[in-house]
Every structure is written in C-alpha cells, then in structure tokens.
Amino acid sequence: MKEHYLWEVEDQPKEKTVEQNLTTDILIIGGGITGISVAFSLRNSKYKITLVDQNQCGHGVTLRTTGKLTYLQDDIYSKLTKAYDKETSYLYFKSQQEAIQIAKDNIETYHIDCDFQELDSYLFVTDSKNEKKLEQEKEILQSFTEVEENEKLPIAFPIEKAIQIKNTAVFHPLKYLLSLKKICKEAGISFYEDTMIEEITPKDNYFIASTGKHKIKAKQVVVCCHYPSFVIPFFTPFKTYLEKSYIGVVPNTKKEKISAINLDSDVYSFRSHKNYLLFLSETHKLSDDVDYLEKEQNLKKKIEDHCQEQPLYLWSNYDLMTNDYLPFIGRIDEKHPNLYLATGFNTWGMTNGILSGKIIADLILEQKNPYIDLFKPTRSINMTKLKNDIVNDLNTAKIFAQTKVKKNYDFYGGNAKIVTRNGQKCGVYIDKDGKEHVVSNICPHMKCSLIFNPTTTTWDCPCHGSRFDIDGNVLKGPSTYGIKID
C-alpha cells in the first residue's frame, strides 16, 4: 500500500527553490513545526530571515505525526526523575504545558482553523505486570497536577488500568503550520523549498550553507532538521537513536474523543480527529532486524481485530530519540555561539517543536527563558545517558555489520534484488515494464548497506533512516547525497 497521509492539504502553494547565492541574517534549515515556530517567534525582530526546506514545508515528520498536544508522555516523568531528579522532571512538565498554551494562544489570537480540540489524555497498561510502572508515573504526576484513575478508555479497547489528565489537546498539524507560515511571509520572511543543505561551514563571524550549487551566507543558523547529520560538531549518530512506528486511520463511527498511549512493550497510541481514529503500533528501534512489510501487516491485523475496519490511511514515521530522554534545543557549543539546534523530541515533536521556537528565539534575542539550561545540547553527561549511549551505539554497530555480511542477492518484495556488478554492490528495482533501476546499495551518510522497502518502493537505511527513490534520489536524510550510479 502506498503511504497516504491524513494531514495532507489540497492546493498547498509551492515555494521557489534557491537558484542563486543568498545573504541573510538568520538562516533556518527545516520547514516543519520546529523551523516555522522559530520563524514565527522571530518574525517581528529586526533580522532578515530565510527558511529553506529539503522538500515542501510541513511534508517531513510533521506530516506523519499523530498531532497530539499533551504533557502525558509515556513514563517520561519517572525516567527523568531517575536519570536526573524530580526538579528536572517538573521543569520538563512545565515546558510541555507552556508549549500547549503557546499553540492555544496562537490559534485564538490569529483565528487559526486547525481543528484544535481540547480533551483529556490517558496513559494505560494492557498487562497487569506494568501496573506498578503506571502507579509510579501517577505518583510523580500527582505532585504536579490533578490525576484521575480509570478502568477503561473512551474507545472499546481492553486495558488493565489507566490514568487520566486534563488540559491537553489535539489538532491538525499541517493546517496550524501553514497558518503560521502565512503570517511569517506577511512579516517579510523568505521561504525556499526543494533546497537541501549539504554542508555548513563557519567562516570568520558568519556561516556558509552550501546547497551544492549555491551558497547561503548567514550570521546565524538554526538547524531544525529531524536528523541534522551535516552539523559535524554535534555528532548526532552517537547521541541518539531512531524509532519507527506505523500508523493507520479508520472511521470513528461512534465519534469518541480520545488521546491515549500505553506503557507496555507492545506500543499502542490513539487519537481522534473528526470522524477518524488514528491507531499507532508496532514501534521498534530502527536498528532492530525486522521486516518492515511484516510490521505493516501486523498493524493492519491489529486494526481489523480491534476496530473491525480496514485502514483508510496508512503510513510510518521515524522519531529521533535521545539517550537521556530530553530534547536538544539551543546552542550547539561554545565555539559556535550563533549555530542553534532543535531535534531529538522523543516522539513528542508537536509540543517540543513549538517550544523550540520560543527557546531559540529567546536565545537569539538575548531574552531570559527558564528552559535554556534544561534542553541545551551541551548539557553534562549522566550515568543514564552514558549507559544508553553505549547500548544504542552497539545496536547501530550491530545492524551496520549485519548489512555488510548478509548474503541477500535474491528477489524480495517481489521486484527488487541486491547484486554485485563490476565489483560494486548495487540495488536493482524492476518496474512494471521490466525496466531495471540500478543504484548503489551503500548509504552515503555512514556507509550502511540499504534494504528495499516494498511498501514505499524505496531503498531505506536501517542504521539512521535515510531514504532514496528507485532512481537514487535522496528523499529523506540524514544523507544529503543520492545513490545514483554514474
């Protein structure tokens, strides 16, 4: 099944691509919820601002999100209390509440039509063995806000126990994003699409961002990409790992209102949207050796079993996970004080993307913000982070090794194979007309071997999530280069 997204908007205007060298005060790289939130927060400043996106604004991770605005996020407060302390946990809680309020204020002030709906959020368990984890999370949350217990969800789904909190919401993320973008354009901010930044080079008191053909000179650069591999000082692959989830959408015939996620190892996440129900499951680390098509089939079976419906929409999403459970938002390091980063949102990109806009704008405008130290990319290491760094780096190394030793030269997915030609490992896709599409099977990012994804008809990197079409064009980073064979 071709991936099809619930959040797509008809007649979304396309922006021009960068076709000449440019000079700007602030360059924002990435036109998702994060980049546009940064631009929106800076729109009334004195700076000349330019935003570029690899594809079309909002068509990356934002298009694939479930669109929740909630501070009830798995067992995040238990994890943060254990990794840091309760004060850190509470500060994160307050940051997520503030992000929800920012979105709500924007929607009310600018009359944004984005299907914003306030509703309660649920955290539940399906296995009684996990009730203790739920109780621990409840105890911490109760010291922050009002928490209720519940034995059932608003939808017919079997659970053991749940907790319930108020003052959360759901919305249409692309409608919200495009409304902010329109306001930014009216304020004079320049937008460019189909523009990939391949490299950022510091020079004197400014930066040069290269698209390969053209250069953008900027005094300050804000990197809002999902996986900012080209930011060399940050070494993203060694501080994070990727998760992949699968989302299906079915009719919500009873029109129940819900926003919920569980704490079990078999992840389930739900949210309602008008007459639809979003159903997320089959989450796994990208470095796990799994069959993507099997994962998709498992999701479809779960949807059929629980909803008695076939999915109307079906897609997958990647989330960049940090090893200490906190996003990276702020200055990359002391050597590059005008180079900013916002990434690693740990599946909660809507609140943290919105929050990033305020934090980074406050840094650039030299204003106080209570969350600067909490999220700064240069925060000190702790034992939890160190342990997870080692474990996740080993997992990535393992999958890297597996891609190199697997002897898979047979057809799989029905119409693709891996072969060696002229001493080079190649991926071959055979289209419906029998034509071969031959590309390199090596990801340019960190040299992992690629696997064919029959669901999306793409070559995917199992190490860090790069994706390429059958002709070798890069569709999704971290790779900034394609895999065409000259």
Secondary structure, 3 states (H helix, E strand, C coil): CCCECCCCCCCCCCCCCCCCCEEEEEEEECCCHHHHHHHHHHCCCCCCEEEECCCCCCCCHHHHCCCEECCCCCCHHHHHHHHCCHHHHHHHHHHHHHHHHHHHHHHHHCCCCCCCEEEEEEEEECCHHHHHHHHHHHHHHHCCCCCEEECCCCCCCCCCEEEEEEEEEECCHHHHHHHHHHHHHHCCCEEECCCCCCEEEEECCEEEEECCCCEEEEEEEEECCCCCCCCHHHCHHHCEEEEEEEEEEEECCCCCCCEEEECCCCCEEEEEECCEEEEEEEEEECCCCCCHHHHHHHHHHHHHHHHCCCCCEEEEEEEEEECCCCCEEEEEECCEEEEEEEECCCCCHHHHHHHHHHHHHHHHCCCCCCCHHHHCCCCCCCHHHHHHHHHHHHHHHHHHHHHHHCCCCCCECCCEEEEEECCEEEEEEECCCCCEEEEECECCCCCCECEEECCCCEEECCCCCCEECCCCCEEECCCCCCCECC
